[in-house]
Amino acid sequence: VKRSRAAYRRRYVDAEQAARAHRSALLVMVVTLGLLIAAVAVSGAMIAASMRTRPVALAAPLQIFPVTHTTPGQCPAGTPGVTGQTASGPTCYRLAQGIAIREVAELRTQRNDDDGAYDVAMTLRKRDRAAFAELTRATVGRDLAFVVRDRLVTAPRVDMPIQDGRIV
């Protein structure tokens, strides 16, 4: 009987110690899993926050005007236009009512694949996309003048409406 009681006690004590060890291991596993989930959530939030872009305020407004016509030479004083340089010399670009962009959603430089020069690429904010889309829709087949601080930057021909708000 004594032997049987001793064996029972050993089994009972061993089982109790094993249960404590299992509980400890389970607690460590739950805490580790919780920390892992928290680390993934924090990392995901930081990545998502870094991907959000803040609007970029331009140093001077980018004014975009439809070109009504061009004439060789400087623009006469008082003419609604801007003088730009072409291969044939100074050219007066006569302008109609346009829009002014003060902030963009994204602004970056990129290398041009054709000649290796750099281009400025920008993405317009939602509130300017509609106005730019309407402006390009109305000027298909004509030129648009991009003007900064009363200087012509470029005057590309509009081949089709630009509705996504991306300009290069």
C-alpha positions in Angstrom: 0.0 0.0 0.0 2.8 2.3 0.9 4.5 1.7 -2.5 1.3 2.3 -4.3 0.6 5.5 -2.4 4.2 6.7 -3.2 3.8 5.9 -6.9 0.4 7.7 -7.0 2.0 10.8 -5.3 4.9 10.7 -7.8 2.5 10.5 -10.7 0.3 13.3 -9.2 3.3 15.5 -8.5 4.8 14.9 -12.0 1.4 15.6 -13.6 1.0 18.8 -11.6 4.5 20.0 -12.5 3.9 19.2 -16.2 0.6 21.1 -16.1 2.4 24.1 -14.6 5.1 23.9 -17.3 2.4 23.7 -20.0 0.7 26.7 -18.6 3.9 28.7 -18.5 4.7 27.7 -22.1 1.2 28.6 -23.2 1.5 32.0 -21.5 4.8 32.7 -23.1 3.4 31.7 -26.5 0.3 34.0 -26.1 2.4 37.0 -25.0 4.9 36.4 -27.9 2.1 36.1 -30.4 0.5 39.3 -29.0 3.8 41.2 -29.4 4.2 39.9 -32.9 0.8 41.1 -33.9 1.4 44.5 -32.3 4.7 44.8 -34.2 3.1 43.9 -37.5 0.2 46.4 -36.9 2.6 49.3 -36.0 4.9 48.5 -39.0 1.9 48.4 -41.3 0.6 51.8 -40.0 4.1 53.3 -40.4 4.4 52.1 -44.0 0.9 53.3 -44.8 1.6 56.7 -43.3 4.8 57.0 -45.3 3.0 56.3 -48.5 0.5 59.1 -48.0 1.7 62.2 -49.8 1.1 65.7 -48.5 0.4 68.4 -51.1 3.5 70.2 -52.4 3.1 73.9 -52.4 4.7 75.5 -55.5 7.0 78.4 -54.9 5.1 80.3 -57.6 1.8 79.5 -59.2 1.9 77.4 -62.4 -0.4 79.2 -64.8 -1.8 77.3 -67.7 -3.3 79.2 -70.6 -4.8 78.2 -74.0 -2.7 79.8 -76.8 -5.0 81.6 -79.2 -2.3 82.3 -81.8 1.4 83.0 -82.1 3.3 85.7 -83.9 7.1 86.1 -84.5 8.9 88.6 -82.3 8.3 90.1 -78.9 4.7 90.6 -77.5 3.7 94.3 -77.8 3.2 96.0 -74.4 -0.3 95.6 -73.1 -0.9 92.4 -75.1 -2.4 89.4 -73.2 0.5 87.1 -74.0 4.0 86.0 -73.1 7.1 86.0 -75.2 8.9 82.6 -75.5 12.0 81.4 -77.4 11.6 79.0 -80.3 14.2 77.7 -82.8 13.3 80.6 -85.1 13.7 83.2 -82.4 11.4 85.1 -80.0 7.7 84.3 -80.4 4.7 86.1 -78.9 2.1 83.6 -77.6 -1.3 85.2 -77.3 -3.2 83.7 -74.4 -6.8 83.2 -73.4 -8.2 82.7 -69.9 -6.5 79.8 -68.1 -6.0 78.2 -64.7 -3.5 78.6 -61.9 -2.1 75.7 -59.9 -0.7 76.5 -56.5 -0.3 73.0 -55.0 0.2 69.6 -56.5 -0.3 66.1 -55.0 3.2 64.9 -56.2 6.2 66.6 -57.7 9.4 64.9 -58.9 12.0 65.0 -61.6 12.6 62.1 -63.9 15.1 61.3 -66.7 13.7 61.5 -70.2 14.3 58.3 -72.2 14.5 60.1 -75.5 17.4 62.5 -75.0 18.6 61.9 -71.4 17.5 65.3 -70.2 15.3 65.7 -67.1 11.6 66.4 -67.0 9.4 67.6 -64.2 6.5 65.3 -63.5 3.6 66.3 -61.3 0.2 64.9 -60.3 -2.5 67.5 -59.8 -4.7 67.5 -56.7 -8.3 66.4 -57.2 -9.7 69.9 -57.1 -7.4 71.0 -60.0 -7.8 67.8 -62.1 -11.3 68.6 -63.2 -10.4 72.1 -64.3 -7.3 70.9 -66.1 -9.3 68.1 -67.8 -11.8 70.6 -69.0 -9.0 72.9 -70.2 -7.3 70.2 -72.2 -10.6 68.9 -73.6 -11.3 72.4 -74.9 -7.9 72.8 -76.5 -7.3 69.5 -78.3 -5.2 70.3 -81.4 -3.9 73.6 -80.0 -1.1 74.6 -77.7 -1.2 75.2 -74.0 1.2 77.7 -72.4 2.7 76.8 -69.1 3.9 80.0 -67.4 5.7 80.6 -64.1 6.5 84.2 -62.9 5.5 85.6 -66.3 8.0 83.4 -68.1 7.0 80.7 -70.6 8.2 77.3 -69.5 6.7 75.2 -72.3 3.9 75.3 -74.8 3.0 71.7 -75.8 0.3 70.8 -78.3 -2.7 69.0 -76.7 -3.3 65.8 -78.6 -6.1 64.5 -76.3 -7.7 65.5 -73.1 -5.7 64.7 -69.9 -8.1 63.5 -67.3 -5.8 61.7 -64.8 -4.1 64.9 -63.7 -0.6 63.7 -64.5 1.6 66.2 -66.3 5.2 65.8 -67.5 
